[in-house]
Amino acid sequence: MTVSHHEAQTNLIAQNERLLQENGRLQRELEELNQRAIIIDMEAMGYQAVKDENGSIIYVDMQQEIDNQFNNQSTNIPGL
């Protein structure tokens, strides 16, 4: 069975489209994995990953937050 030039071209176009879709899916998956790796690294350094009101991930220095809360509480202690 011989395949015409047109059929071969049509098959290649369809295959290319499938590969482009697969490439897009893999690129999104890679980006998600990279983002997770960054979060793991930042959390290992003492930061906490949280989402802001826009849904973007930001990193909070937990030790700084604890220090801030302690400082705020210690300044609100009434004198004896």
Stockholm file with secondary structure:
# STOCKHOLM 1.0

chainA/1-80         MTVSHHEAQTNLIAQNERLLQENGRLQRELEELNQRAIIIDMEAMGYQAVKDENGSIIYVDMQQEIDNQFNNQSTNIPGL
#=GR chainA/1-80 SS CCCCHHHHHHHHHHHHHHHHHHHHHHHHHHHHHHHHHHHHHHHHTTEEEEECTTSCEEEEEHHHHHHHHHHHHHHTCCCC
#=GC SS_cons        CCCCHHHHHHHHHHHHHHHHHHHHHHHHHHHHHHHHHHHHHHHHTTEEEEECTTSCEEEEEHHHHHHHHHHHHHHTCCCC
//
